[in-house]
């Protein structure tokens, strides 16, 4: 599975897992929401270990930008709130920063 697909799957697994806790604590949903939430968060952690980068820190840094973009998709698709220009500008800056981290000519130690 290519890294971008893994990052996207991991992001939605993390967001869904966290949203399950949000629903329980903030939206007064049943504690049963925690079960799929915990499974989803475990899936998120597993997926990030499948990314083919040499260092975990760079993997997590690159993932952060994908997470932000996926959060805005979630905001729009699940919560019904369209991202505004500031949301989109911030996400673009994060994606550019992640590209520098992942694609930059890093020194080998």
C-alpha positions as CSV (number, residue, x, y, z in Angstrom):
1,X,0.0,0.0,0.0
2,X,1.6,3.3,-1.0
3,X,2.5,5.7,1.8
4,X,-0.1,8.3,0.9
5,X,-3.0,5.8,1.0
6,X,-1.7,4.5,4.4
7,X,-1.5,8.1,5.8
8,X,-5.1,8.8,4.6
9,X,-6.4,5.6,6.1
10,X,-4.6,6.2,9.3
11,X,-5.9,9.8,9.5
12,X,-9.5,8.7,9.1
13,X,-9.0,5.9,11.6
14,X,-7.6,8.3,14.2
15,X,-10.3,10.9,13.6
16,X,-13.1,8.3,13.8
17,X,-11.6,6.9,17.0
18,X,-11.3,10.4,18.6
19,X,-14.8,11.3,17.4
20,X,-16.2,8.3,19.2
21,X,-14.7,9.6,22.4
22,X,-16.0,13.1,21.6
23,X,-19.5,11.7,20.9
24,X,-19.5,9.9,24.3
25,X,-18.1,12.8,26.4
26,X,-19.5,15.8,24.5
27,X,-22.5,14.6,22.7
28,X,-23.9,12.4,25.5
29,X,-23.8,9.2,23.4
30,X,-23.6,5.7,24.9
31,X,-20.3,4.5,26.4
32,X,-20.6,1.7,23.7
33,X,-19.2,4.3,21.3
34,X,-15.8,3.7,23.1
35,X,-15.5,0.2,21.6
36,X,-15.3,1.1,18.0
37,X,-13.3,4.2,19.0
38,X,-10.6,2.0,20.6
39,X,-10.5,-0.4,17.7
40,X,-10.2,2.6,15.3
41,X,-7.4,4.1,17.3
42,X,-5.5,0.8,17.4
43,X,-5.9,0.6,13.6
44,X,-4.5,4.1,13.3
45,X,-1.4,3.1,15.3
46,X,-0.9,-0.1,13.3
47,X,-1.3,1.7,10.0
48,X,1.4,4.3,10.8
49,X,3.9,1.5,11.3
50,X,3.3,0.4,7.7
51,X,4.8,3.7,6.2
52,X,8.1,3.1,4.5
53,X,10.2,5.9,6.0
54,X,13.5,5.3,7.9
55,X,12.6,7.4,10.9
56,X,9.4,7.5,13.0
57,X,9.7,11.3,13.6
58,X,9.6,12.1,9.9
59,X,6.8,9.6,9.5
60,X,4.8,11.4,12.2
61,X,5.6,14.9,10.8
62,X,4.4,14.0,7.4
63,X,1.4,12.4,8.8
64,X,0.5,15.6,10.7
65,X,-0.3,17.4,7.4
66,X,-2.4,14.5,6.1
67,X,-4.3,14.5,9.4
68,X,-5.0,18.2,9.1
69,X,-6.4,17.8,5.6
70,X,-8.4,14.8,6.6
71,X,-9.8,16.7,9.6
72,X,-11.1,19.4,7.3
73,X,-12.8,16.7,5.1
74,X,-14.3,15.2,8.3
75,X,-15.5,18.7,9.3
76,X,-17.3,19.1,6.0
77,X,-18.5,15.5,5.3
78,X,-19.5,14.4,8.8
79,X,-20.1,17.7,10.7
80,X,-21.7,19.6,7.9
81,X,-19.3,22.7,8.3
82,X,-17.5,23.7,5.1
83,X,-13.9,24.7,5.6
84,X,-13.3,28.4,5.0
85,X,-10.3,30.0,3.2
86,X,-8.3,30.2,6.4
87,X,-8.8,26.4,7.0
88,X,-7.7,25.7,3.5
89,X,-4.7,28.1,3.6
90,X,-3.5,26.5,6.8
91,X,-3.8,23.0,5.5
92,X,-1.9,24.0,2.3
93,X,0.9,25.4,4.4
94,X,1.0,22.2,6.5
95,X,1.2,20.1,3.3
96,X,4.1,22.2,2.0
97,X,5.9,21.8,5.3
98,X,5.4,18.1,5.3
99,X,6.7,17.9,1.7
100,X,9.9,19.7,2.8
101,X,10.3,17.2,5.7
102,X,9.8,14.1,3.6
103,X,11.4,15.1,0.3
104,X,14.3,17.2,1.6
105,X,17.9,16.0,1.2
106,X,18.5,14.8,4.7
107,X,22.0,14.0,5.9
108,X,22.6,10.3,6.7
109,X,24.0,9.6,10.2
